[in-house]
Amino acid sequence: MSPLMLSVALALASAVAYAAAAIVQERVAASAAGPRYAPLRSPAWWVSVLLNGIGATLHVAALAYGPLSLVQPLGALTIVFALPMAALFVGRRAGRRAWRGALMATVGLAGLLSLTTGAEARSLSDGERWLLAGATFAAVAVLFTAARVVGRSVLRSVVLAAAAGVAFGMASVLTKSVAEEWTSTAPLAEWTGLVVLSAFAVTGLLLSQASYRGAGLAAPLATVTVVNPVVAAAVGVTLFGESFRYGAAGTVAALICGAVAAGGLVQLTLDRMAATPESLSVSSGSSSASSASSAQSASSSDSTIASDGDSPRPEIGQGVDVGAVPGTRPNLEVEVRSRAVAGRS
């Protein structure tokens, strides 16, 4: 197998591992009643951590055999792999809008990354690293605070996923910087960079876990998948001297690709926001109908008991209010007849 084909295979395997990790994280978030950010007692969550580690290792290995312009766009296939995998393994099917949004996000991100060209490696000074780390932590804190005040659960999850993407993107930038400056003669010379990138990686993992609670799989995963490389590319353009191919035309094309990716995220968010009230309505309607049925059964039982004793019997046409039933009528009247009124003596 040629190095290029090996790089493609490793990149695709990395995307599958990331997709599997996201599916496990979403299932843990949907079923866990404990801590939102780190369900340490859940073995499934540790499986997702392991899968994320495998995905990161495969991604780095793919970069060792192939160019960044090829490996990074293939990483955007994570969301495309996640939807059919979720339908196959956990029975979570996606609608047309979710698929449309996922494809838009993937195509836009792949186009944006394919237009980014590398540049000569430039090391970051300690001052630049700490300034970059402080600005990133401030951005994550702002997004985390915004997520705390957002009322809708889907929007809150998307904002948390955006914060996770920022943290992961900065971890990628610091990984590149540390890897380029690491030497075997002084393996611990870059310990500060390792500590900071580890803090970003852990922060991104915890925030991404929280983002899956109440929002399903597609919208948070797509947000993380898009924001992560976009942040890394933005830092690369501003600090590492990277640029877009084809000059001004490439810049315009990159902006269009970014708009397409953003439109895909909007489609995924709207799809989840439209599905959530519907599911809540169905659940509420089912519970209300169940309550009405229980009340009707109780009323019928009471009327039977009354007909056999000396207590007052209900009369024909007597209304029994059993509460409002959403989606049908504001009041439900049940006609109750005792056997004596019906003609039995």
N, C-alpha and C positions, 0 to 999 in steps of 0.2 A: 504494500500500500504506500502510495506517495505521501510525503509530508503534508501536502495540501488536503488530500482526502482524509488523512488521519486527523487533521485539525477540524475539518467539517464534522467528522464522526464524534469527536470529543465535545465540540460545541453543542451538537444536537443532544448528546447524552447529558450534558450539563443542564440544558433547558428542560429535559424530562425530569431530572432530579429536582430542580427548582419547582417545577409544576407539582410533582408528587409531594414535596414538602409543604407547598401552599395548601394542597387539598387536606393534608393531615392537620395543618394548623387551623384551617377553617372548621373542620369537624371537632377539634378540641375546643375551639371557641364556642361552637354551637351547643356543646354538651356539658362543658365544665361550669360548675356553679361557684367555683373558688376564685382565686385571683385572676384578673383579666390579663395581666401583662406577663406573668411567668408562672404558669401552672406546673410547678416543679414536681408535684406528686403524680402527674399524669405520664405514664410511660410513652404514650403516643406523642406527647410533646417532645420528648427527648429523641424519638424517632425522627420528628421533623427537623430538629436541630442537626442530627446526623446527616439527613438528606441535604440540608442547606450546606453543610460542610463538604459533602461529596460534590455538590454542584459547583461550589467555589473552586475546589481542587481541579475538577475537570475543566473549568473555564480557564484557569491559569495554565493548565497543560495544553489546552487548545491554542492559547496565545504563544506558547513556546514553539509550536509547529506551523502556525499560520499567521497572516497579517491581521492587525487590529481591525482594518476596514472590512474584513470578512467575518471575524469571530463575533464582534459586537452586534452586528445586525442579526446574526443567527441566534444570539441570546434573547432577542425580542420575541422569539417564537414560544417563549414560556407560556404566555396566556393562551396561544392557539393550541398548545398541547394540553393545557390544564382543563379546558372545557370538555373535550371528548373523554379525557381520563376521568373527570368527575362524573360524567354521565355513565361511564362503563363500570366504575368501581363503587361509587356511592349513590348512584341513581339520581344525581343532581343534574337535570337537563337545563340547557340554556335556550332562551327564546331567540327569535330572529333579530331583535334589537341588540341583544347581548352579543350575538355572533357578529353583527355588523359593527358594533363598537369595538370588539376585540380585533377584527380584521383591520379596521381603520387605524387603531392604535399601533398595531404591529407594522403595517405598511408605512405609516408616517415615521415611526421610530427607526425602522430599517433604512428608509431613505435618508433620514437625517444623519444617521451614523455612517452610512456609506459615503456621504458627501464630506465627512470630516477627514482631513489628511493629517498625518503625523508631522512632527518637527524634530529638530535636534533636541536631545534630552537636556534639560536644565534643572539643576538641583535647587531645592528650596532651602533657604537659610532657616535657622531656628526661629528667628523673629517672624518670618513669613509663615512658618508652620503654626506657630502659636496664634498669630493673628487670624489665619484661616480657620483654625480649630475654634477660636472664640466666636468668630462670625457664624460658623456653622451651628455651634451649640445655641447661639442666640436665635438663629432662624428656627431650629428645632423647638426651642422653648416657646417661641411665638406661635408656631403651628399647634403645639400641644395645648397651649392656653386657649387658642381659638377652638380647638376640638372640644374642650371642656364646656364652652359656652354655647356651642351649636346645639339646637334642640333636636333636629332630625337625626336619627341614628345612622342613616346612610351617609349623610354629609359629614357627620362626625367621623365615621370610619374612613371616608376618603381623605379627610384632612390628616388623620393619624397616619394613613398610608403615605401621604405626601411627605410627612415628617420622617417616616421610615426611609423613604426614597432618598431624601436629602442626606440622612446619616449614612446610608449605604453608598451613595455616590461619593461622599467625602472619604469614606473608608477605601474606596477604589482608587481615588487620587493618591492618598497616602501610601497605599500598597505599591503603586507604581513608583512613587518617589523613593520609598525605602528599598524596593527591589533593585532599583538602578544604582543606589549608593551602597548597597550591602557588599561587604568583602569577607572572604573566609578568614583573613588575617585578624580582623576585628569584628567578630560576629555580633557583639553587643554595643557597637558604636551607635547604632540607630535605635537604642532602646526607647527613647522618648517618642519617636514616631510609631514604634510598635505598640506602646501603651495607648497612644491617642487613637490609632486606627482600631485597636481592640475595643476601646470604649465606644467608638462609633458603630462598630459591627454589632456589639451587644445591644446598644440603644436601638439600632434599626431592627434587630430581631424582636425585641420586646414590643416596640411600637407596631410592627407588622402583625404580631400575634393579637394585639388589642384591636387592630383595624378590622379583623375578620368577625368580630362579635356584632351580630345584628345586621350585617351587610352582605352576607353571602361570600362567594369566592371571586367572581369576575371583576367587580369594580375595584376592590382594594388591591388585588394582584396586578391588574393593569396599571393602576396608579404607581405602585412601586416599580414595576417594570419600565415605565416611561420616565419617571422622575429620576431614578437612579442614574442611567447613562446620560440624561440631559444635563444633570448637575455636573457629572464628571466631564462632559464635553465642554460645558461653559467654563469650568475652571481650566481645562486644557487650553482653550482659546485665549483666555485672559492671562494665564500665568506661564504656560509652557510654550507659547508661541504657535499653537496649532491654528489651522485655518480651514476654510472650506474650499473644496475643489472648484475649478472653473471661474474663479474670481467673483465678480459681482453677480453673474448669473447663478453660480453655485450658492451664494448667500441668499438670493431670492428663493431658489429652490429649497434651501434648508428651512427658510421661514414657512414656505408652503407645507413642507413635510411636518413641521412642528404644529401648524394649525390643524392638519389632518389628524395627527396623534391626539391633540387636545380635543378635537371633535369626537374621536372615538371614546375618550374618557367621559365626555359629557353624555354620550349615548349610553354607556354602561351605567352611569350614575342615575340617569333618568329611568332606565329600565328597572333598576332595583327600587327606586322610589315609587314607581308605578306598581310594582309587584307587592311591596310591603303593605300599603293600605288595603289592597284587595285581599291579601291573605288574612289580615287582621279582621276585615269585614266578614269573610267566610267563617273564621273562627268564632267571631262574636255572634254571627247569625246562628251557627250551630249550637253554641251554648245557650242562646236565648230560646231557640226552638226546643232544646232539651228541657229547659226550665218550664216552658209552656206545656210540654207534654207531661212533665212530672206533675205540674199543678192540675192539669186536666184529669190525670189518673187519680190524684188525691181527691179531687172534688167528686169524681164518680164513686170512689170508695166511701166517702163520707155520706153520699146520698143513699147508698145501699144500706149502710148501717142505720141511717135515720128511718128508712122504711120499715125496718124490723123492730124498731123500738117505739117509744112514746115521745121522742123529741120532735120538734117542729120539722115538717117536711118542706123541701124547696118546691116552688111552684113553677109551672111552665112559663118560659120567657124570662126567668130570673137571670140577670147578667152576672157573670163571675169575671172579675178583672184579674188577669194573670200577668199583666205587665206588657210593655211595648215589645214588639218583635221587629227589629230593623229590617228594612227592605220589603216588608209586606204591608201591614196596616198599623196605624198608631195604637189601636186597641183590638184585643181579641176577645170576642164574647163566646162563651160556651153555654149551650142550652142544657140544663140538667133536669132530668125528670125522674122522680122516684117511681117505684113499681106501683105504689098505691094510686098515684095520680094517673098513671098510664092505664089504669083499669083493673089492677090486681088488688083484691081485698084480702 
